[in-house]
Amino acid sequence: MVPIDPNQLANAVAGTREELRAIPEGTDDAKARVLARWTGIGLMALGDHDDALVFLRQALDLATASGNARAVIATELNLGDAYRYAGEAETAEMLYRRALDGARGQHPELVDFALQYLGKHLMEQGSLTQARAHLEEGQFLDFHVDEFGFGEANLILCPKHEHLAAPPMVSCTVLINADGYLECDLAPGGCVVFDGALTPHGRTPLGAGESVILVSFGFRARDQAPRMVAHLPPAPL
């Protein structure tokens, strides 16, 4: 993680720290968790590993106390990264594996992400056979919505998509909106933008001889007021 503008990121992190500090203890744990997580991620990108670990542990404690298993898994992956960047590979791997176990048991839509985190870690550690097994396993993504505070404006970009000339099946990104299921067969250079926290989305399995690279960017909404569950479209039949 390398910030394009370290000064701008440092200012943003200072803002989230101040916003977190202003929350009276025990009054809004959900907001405190999100702010602690984003502060930790920002500090990690800035290379401040010690402080990053403090805030990400705080975020994990809040997620665990709330019983939000999805937030626990996501934060364990972030905390694993923080330990990996700090040079503590064994602790990082323990957190990645714990997150993967949690995803398999409670949130299968997160298995893909957990496999990628653990696979990259194993690759860096020189365990190439294990890394390949983990990275090849993640070939589809169940329907899910992103956590509020991340993915509210979600951009998926496709830099590469290769398949047979006339394949029996080609994978695609699928969204659920008011009109039903929307299939997005992204070609190289193509992209799709949607609200990831309100729009269920996933990816169908790869076909024979197919390979695809997708890059996902998540952005927080400036104004949360219009983003209410009451505005969700009806589920398709």
Secondary structure, 3 states (H helix, E strand, C coil): CCCCCHHHHHHHHHHHHHHHHCCCCCCCHHHHHHHHHHHHHHHHHCCCHHHHHHHHHHHHHHHHHHCCHHHHHHHHHHHHHHHHHCCCHHHHHHHHHHHHHHHHHHCHHHHHHHHHHHHHHHHHCCCHHHHHHHHHHCCCEEEECCCCCCCCEEEEEEEEEECCCCCCCCCCEEEEECCEEEEECCCCCCEEEECCCCCCEEECCCCCCCEEEEEEEEECCCCCCCCCHHHCCCCCC
